[in-house]
Amino acid sequence: TPLKNIRNFSIVAHIDHGKSTLADRLIQMTGGLDLREMKAQVLDSMDIERERGITIKAQTVRLKYKAEDGEDYILNLIDTPGHVDFAYEVSRSMAAVEGSLLVVDASQGVEAQTLANVYHAIDANHEIVPVLNKVDLPAADVERVKTQIEDVIGIDASEALEISAKTGLGMESVLEAIVKRLPAPKGELNAPLKALLVDSWYDTYLGVVVLVRIIDGVMKKGQKIRMMASGAVYELDRVAVTTPKLVEVKELTPGELGVFTASIKEVADTNVGDTITEDKKPTDKALPGFRPAQPVVFCGLFPVDASDFDELRAAMGKLRLNDASFSFEMETSAALGFGFRCGFLGLLHLEIIQERLSREFDLDLIATAPSVVYEVEMTNGETQYLHNPADLPDVMKIAEIREPWIKATILTPDEYLGAILKLCQDRRGIQTNLSYVGQRAMVEYELPLNEVVFDFYDRLKSISKGYASFDYQLAEHRAGDLVKLSILVNAEPVDALSMLVHRTVAESRGRVMCEKLKELIPPHLFVIPIQAAIGGKIIARETVRAMRKDVTAKCYGGDATRKRKLLEKQKAGKKRMRQFGSVEIPQEAFIKALKMG
Ligand code: GTP
C-alpha cells in the first residue's frame, strides 16, 4: 500500500466514554467482520477486560475504507491500554501511529485518564481529532466540553466531531476526519528493515505473536530478523495483518501495522519498544526510547490450601506466557507456608492477575500487603533494592532508605474536594497545584507510592461516591524516615505481617493491627501477647485472654460416629491453622488482618 493511502491512529478516552463502542462501529462500517462474527465488544476480547471495562493489551485492527475522494485507504486502529499501570505500553503504541481520536463523553467532560492519555499522544506528536461522543444523551453539553478541551488540554476544539457511537450518528464524519485530518505515515521502502515492536502475546495455536509497526524497509516470510535490544535472531514463519482476524500477507511495507510469528518460545523473549531489523542488512540506528519493563509493586501470593501450590505455580506460568511484565519467584513464609513473591507494573495489574488466578484457575489465594521497591543505601556505599520488608538488612548497616514517589492528578466535583485533600494530606502528600476544569477541581499531588498502594484508590472512590478520577506517573525515589514494623504473636515475629512504614504512622498502624489480631486469634490455654515493634521497641500491645479449661470437655463423649465426624472436622480445620511456637492461628486471621492493610 502506498504511504499516502495509509492512516494509523489510536483512540484516547477515559473509561466508559465509549472507546470500544466507537471501535466496534468503525469495524462494522468498514466490513472487517460480518454481523455473525461481531461480538458485542470486539476489541476487548478478554472476559475480565470486558467486565472491568478496561483494555489490558494493545491490539490492532486493519480497516479498509473508500473515502469521499474516491480513493481506497487502509486505516490501522491500534487499541491502547487505558490504565496508568500500562503507561509504557501506551507510549509505545502511540509511537506506532500518527494520530489520535480524542473521545470525550459529552455528558461527562474531560477526566483524569483523558488527560494522562492525551499527553502521551501529544508527546508522540500526534495530530489529534477531538470527538464528542454520546451527544444523544439529554445531559450532553457540547459547548461546555469543547471549552474544557481547549482550556485544559490546550487543543483547538472548534472542529470537534459530534457523534453518538451508540446510535451511529455522525460516524461517517469520523472516517472522513481520519483520512483528511490525520497525516499519512512516512518511511523508506528501500532502506534496511526497521520496525517497532509494539506488543506481543501468546496464542495457543500460533505461539508467540508479535505486533510491529514497519518504519523502513520490508518484512516478509522467511526473512531472518534481529531484535536489537536482546540480540536474538529469528526466522519469520508467518507475516499477517489483523482485521481483527489474522490474514496472512506477502509482506509488510513502511507505514503498516502487522504481526508475525517466528517460533519464539516466550513472550518474555520479546521486549516492547525494541527495534527489529534484518539480520544480514541491519539498520544502523535503533529507535529511541526503549526501556525494559520494570515491576513497581510486589506482594506475596499464597494458596489458602497448601495442596494447591503446584497448581498455583502452573497457573502463574501460564499467565506469564502472555504477560512478561508479571514476575514471580518462590517464597516461604512461616505464617502462610509456600507461595510466591510476585512483581507487577502497578496496583491494577496486581488486581487483574490475582483475579485471573482465582477466576480462571479457581485458586483460593492470600495476598500479603503490597510493597513498593525501596532503595536501601548501606553504610558501605552499596545500594540494595528491597521489595519484601522481611528482607530489610540490619538497621545499623543502613545509611538511608529511599522510597518511590508519584505525581498524581485527581479530578473531582467540588463538594468532595475537602475530603480528598485531607486524604492526600494524611498520606503524606504534597499539593503542587489546584485549578478548575469547568465545575470540577483538578488537584495535583506528589505522594509516596507506598501510601497509595494500600487502599488509596478505594478510599478516593468511596469519599467521592465514585466521581473522582485519578491518574499518576512515577517520579523519583526520595529519602524517607521509614521503619520496619514487626508484629509479634507470643513473642514470635510473624513475617507475613511485617511492613515498611513511615515513622509517623507506625504507631497507629501497629495499634490497629494488634487490635485486629486480638479479635481474630482464638483463645488458647494460656495468655497470648500480641505486639507491634520497631526494632526492639514495642509500640503497641494487646492480649488474647486464656480460655477456661472446661471448653475442651465438649470434645469428649457422645456416640462413635459423632466423635469421628468431629475429629474429621478438626483435621480439616487443622490444615487452615498455622503454628507459631505454641500458638495456633487460623489462616482466616491472616487473610483478614492483611485485608485491612
Ligand atoms: P472501556 O472499555 O471501559 O475503556 O470503556 P470504553 O471507553 O470502551 O466505553 P464503552 O464503549 O464500553 O462504553 C461505555 C458505555 O457507554 C457503554 O454502556 C456504551 O453502551 C455506552 N455508550 C457508548 N457510546 C455511547 C453513545 O454514543 N451514546 C450513549 N448514550 N451511550 C454510549
Residues whose N, C-alpha, C, O or C-beta is under 5 A from the ligand:
A	BS01	GTP	A13 H14 I15 D16 H17 G18 K19 S20 T21 L22 R52 G53 I54 T55 G82 N133 K134 V135 D136 L137 I163 S164 A165 K166 T167
